[in-house]
Amino acid sequence: MAEQLTKWSVTAGTVIHHMHYGLRVQIPSGEIGVVDRVYIDDGYVNPADWPVIGSVIAVVGAGYAGPQLRLSSRPTHIEEARDRMADNHHSTTQAEAEDFGPDCRVRSS
């Protein structure tokens, strides 16, 4: 089985099917997820204006409902996911920087 997409991970997905409740999207791992119609965009989008089958869209992992991968393509969700990744990277880099280099408590004479 392919590695599961973690919540808040941003990836590209290919729209493979339109359903009455939203989009079926395949991510690079091969896994197929669902973008519910309310998570296609920040506002209402008429089904006639949904991304066309075969188009590649940015999606963010929203977790799993049982075995079903849930996705969102809302710009606000993608922005929040990217902010979370940047904050996480900043925190990790900060912690690594604090442990890097000579111990400032040791004084040379």
HELIX and SHEET records of a PDB file:
HELIX    1   1 ARG A   37  TYR A   39  5                                   3    
HELIX    2   2 PRO A   47  ASP A   49  5                                   3    
HELIX    3   3 PRO A   75  GLU A   98  1                                  24    
SHEET    1   A 6 VAL A  10  MET A  19  0                                        
SHEET    2   A 6 GLY A  22  GLN A  26 -1                                        
SHEET    3   A 6 ILE A  32  ASP A  36 -1                                        
SHEET    4   A 6 GLN A  68  SER A  72  1                                        
SHEET    5   A 6 VAL A  56  ALA A  65 -1                                        
SHEET    6   A 6 VAL A  10  MET A  19 -1                                        
END                                                                             
